[in-house]
Amino acid sequence: MIQSLRLQNFRSYKDTQLEFEPGVNVIFGPNASGKTSILEAILIILRGSSFKGSDYDVVHFSHDWARLDAALGDEKRAVKIEKTDPEHVRKSFLIDEIEKMRLAAQHLMPVVLFEPQHMSLLGGEPALRRDFLDTVLTSTKQNYSSHLKNYRRALAQRNALLKQPNRNNDDLFVWDLRLSELGGVVHAARTELVDHMNQLISREYGRISARADEVAMRYQSTLPAGDYANNLFKKLSADHDKDFARGFTGSGPHRDDFVLSINGHDAQSSASRGETRSLLLTLKVLELFELEKATAKAPILLLDDVFSELDGRRRRALADTLKDYQTFITTTDADIVAKEFTQRLHTIAT
């Protein structure tokens, strides 16, 4: 739990001290009043990075440094961001006054973020859905982040070779092998996560939507799942001519997706607005469950201006889910949030 937060020279905040409660904290105010910046600061304190932009951007334009200080139970934590030149910063962390250049795994706190961009998760590009899976896995599966980074590096190397004017299939062999090995790890982790979420998705969707629909979640790949690494290697080798012609790698986990269905119908193309909202909430609840199971800690929820997007029934369902978690909700209308919660809310005006 985060008990307090001080923001110095952070975005529009010159020096502000905030106190939080264990339950639901409602941050309200007009648009552009700094509500989202508070969520951004919380995420940086708990996870080390922002969801909005570069570290350089968070420093107030009139200063060369920004600092965040927080009390997390018995732990005191701070983040210092100092401009080193017109484009770069030095970021460091203080954990009980001991300086560290990054947050080690044992200091990362579980957080679930729901922001307006997530509202396009189902209807948007497949990259959004891949990012959703990768975000969950980075927080729950040991070494997944490093495997994913290595996969992306190998993909970039292979794509660079494909763009060279003088083709050489022998040079591609090394990257075919490397990409297929790492791709197998990424694919296995994603399919395992989707399979587990699929076991829970109908139940949680029904609780949120108050309907007895059959919901399914399936990982979608152009390659057979069995011995995926070997299948990908064969496909990459067979597609040298195609990949050289198009200048990029056409197969692999970077081209995969997941699909959702309601009562056997593709949700991405046929779900109503209400069904889409229920599915999005369900995915975020499943993310919460995965984090809690992996870390044995109650995640902190950050809801950025999405509560008002939901109708009354879905707000009540979400409120029921949130009652056992410390939650931060930004809104322009605190009354919309307050009427759905039976417990006392802590309000913060911006």
N, C-alpha and C positions, 0 to 999 in steps of 0.2 A: 504493500500500500504506500502511496505517496501522500505525505502529510502536509508538506508545504513546498512552495516554489518561489524563488526570487529570480526575476529577470532584469538584467542590466544591459543596456544598449542592445537589446535583442529586438529586431524588427522595429516596431514603433514604440516599444517600451524602453524608457530611459532607466527607471529604477522602480520596480513594482514588486511587492511582496504579496503572495496569495496563500491562503490557508484552505485545506481541503478536508472533506469528511470521508469516512469509509464507504458510504453508500453512493447515491447519485448526486453528482455535482453538475449543476446547470449553469453554463456560461452564456449569458444573454446580452444582447445589445444590437444596435443597427448594423447594417452591412459595412464592411471596411473599418470596424471598430477594434480589430485585433483578436477576435474570438479564436480563429483558427491558429493564430500564432501561439496561443497558450497550449493547444494540443500539439503543435509542432515542437514546442519546447519540452513538453512531457515525453514525447517520443525520443527526442535526442538524449534526454537524461536517462531513459530506460533502455534504449536500444543503440544509441550512439550516432544515429543518422536521421535526417529529415525525410519527409515524404513530399516536400514542396519544391525543393531546389538545392542549390549548392550551399556549402557552409559559408562561402563568401557573402552570399545574399542575406544571411540572417543578421549580420552585423549592421547596426544602425549606420546610416549613410554618413553621419557627422562624426563617427568615432572609428578608432582602429581596432577595437576589441569588443567582445561581448562575453557575458558570463551568466551561467545558470547555476543556482544552488538549490539543492533539494534535500529534504529529510525523508528517508525511506525506512520507516521503522527505527531500528537502532543504528542504521547506517547514514552517514552524511556523505553526499555526493555532489560534485561540481563539474561543470564543463566549461573550459576556457577556449575561446576562439579568437585568435589574434591575426590580423592582416600582416602578411610578410612582404607583399608587393601588390600592385594594382589588380592582380588576378588570383593570388593564392593566400591561404591562411594556414596557421599552425593550430591544430586542435589537440587538446589534452584533457585528461579526466583526473579528478581527484576523488579517490575512494578512501574515506576516513583520513584525509590529508596526505595520502600516498599517491604520487603522480604516476599516471600511466598514459601511454600514447594511444591506446585503444582499449575498448571494453572486451575483456576476455569472456569466454563462454559462461563462466560461473557468475558473471556480473550482469548478463543480459536478462532482462525481466520480460515475462510474457505479456504481449500487448496485441489486442485486436483493433484494427482501425477500419472504420466504415466511413467513407467520404463520398461526395457527389460523383466522382469519376467511376466509382464502383456500380453506380446505377446503370451503366452501359455494359456491364460485364457480360450479360447474356447476348445482347444484340450486337455487340461490337466485334472487333477483330479477334481472331484466335489468340493473338499475342496476349490479350488481356486475361484470357482464361488460363493460358500457360503461366503467366505471372502470378495468378492467384495460387495455383498449385505450388509453384516454386517458393512463394512467400511462406506458405504453411510449412513446407518441407525444410526450408532454411532454418526455421525456428524450432522444428521438432525432431529432425533426423541428423544425427551426428555425421559430420564430414560432407553433408549434401552440398553445402554452399561451395566448398572447395572443388568438388566434382563438377558442379555446374559452371563455375568460373573456368576451369580447365577445358571443359567441353566448348565453351564459347571462344576461348583462345584458339583451340585447335580448328574450330569452324572458321574463324577469321583468317587463319593461316592458309587453310585450304581454299577459301574464297579468293584470297590474294593471288594464289597460284593460278586459279582459273581465269583471272583477268590479265595475266601476262601474255604478250603477243606470241611468244615461242612456247608452245605447249610441250609438256614432258610428262607422260603418264607415269614414269618411274618415280618422279618427285611426288606425285599424288599418292603413291602406294603407302608411304609412311603416314600420311595424314588420313588416308582411308582407314588404316589400322587403328590409329589413335582415336579417331572420331567414333569408330564403331565400338571400341572398348568403353569409352566414357559415355557414349550414347546408351549403351546397355545399362549402365548404372542409373542414369537419369530416367530412362524409360521404366525400369523396375521400380524405382521409388515412386514415381508418379502413378503407375498402375496400382501399386499396393495402396496408396492413399485413396485413390478414386474407388477402389473396391471396398475399402473400409467405410468411406463416406456413403457409398451406395447402400450399405446395410442399415444405415440410420436415417437416410434422407426422407423416406416416406413417413416415418413416425414424426420427425421434427416438422416436416412440411404440414402434416395434418394438424399438429398442435398450433402452428402459426396461422394457418388458413381456416381452421375449423371445418375441414372437408376431408372425406375419406378417399382421397385420390391415390392412385398408384404412381409413385414418382421413381424414376430410375436415373442413375448417373453412370455414364460409360466413357472410358478413355478411348479416344479415336486416333488410330495410327494407320498409315498406308502399308505398314509391314506386319507380318505375323508376329504375335507376341512370343511364341516359343523360340528360344535361342535367338533373341532379338539382336544381340551383338553380331552374331554370324550372318544373320539375314541382312543387317544393315551393311556389313562389309561387302557382301556379294552385290548388293544393290548399288553401292557407291562405285565399285569396280566396273559394273556393267554400264553405268551411266556417265562414264568419262566424257564421251562425245556430247551428250546432252548438257552436262554441266559446263563444259567449255563453251558451248554455244550460247547458253544463257548467262554465264558469268557468275553463277552462284551454285551452292550445293542444294539440290532439290529434295533430298531425303534426310530424315533424322528427327530426333525429338523436337528440334526447333521448328518443325512443320506440323507438329501434332496438335491435338485439341481434345476437349471433352464435350460430350453432348448430354443434354438433359431431356427427359421425356415425361409427359403427364398422361397417364392412361394410354400409353403406347404411341402418343403423338409427339412429334418433335417440338420441344418447348421454345427453342430459339425462333421458330417461324410461326408457331400457332398460339403461344400463350397470350392471354389477355394482360392488360396492364396490372391488374390485381394479382394474377398468378405470377407474373414476373417479379413483382415486389415480394411476394411470399417466397419465391425461390431464392432471391437475393438474400433475404433475411435468414433463410434456412442455411445457405452456404456459410454465412458469417457465424451462425450458431455452431455449425459443424467445425469451423476453424477454431472457435473458442474451445470446444470439447477436445480437439486434437492437441491444442496447446496445454490445456490443463492436464491431460493424460500424460503427455511427454515430460512436463516440468514438475508435476505434483504441486503446482502453485495455481492460485486463482488468477487468471489473466486480468489485466486492466483493460477496459473498453473505452475507445475514443470514437464518438459518433459526431461527425462534423456536418451539421446542417442537413441531416437526412431524416430526422424524426418527423418533420413537417411533410415529408414526401409520402408518408404512410397514412392510411385511413385509420379510424378509431380502433377497429378490431386488431389490426396488425400492431398498432402502438401498444395496446394492452398486452398482446402476446409477447412483444419485445420487453415491455416493462416487467412482466412476470419472469422472463429469463434473466433480467439484469439484477433482480433483487438480492442476489448473493455475491455480486461483484462490484468492485469500485468502478464507477462509470463517470465519464465526462461527456456531456452533451452540449453542443453549441446550438443556439437558436436565436432567432430574432423575436420570438414570442414565448416567454417562459410559461405562460398559462397553458399553452398547448401541451407542454411536457408535464406540467404539474398535475393536471386533472387525470392522468393515466396512472399515477403512482399513489399507492396507499401509504408508503412510508414518507418520512420527512425528507425534503430535498434541501440541499445546500446550494444557494444561488450566488452567482458572482456576476456583477455588472461590469461591462467594458465600455 
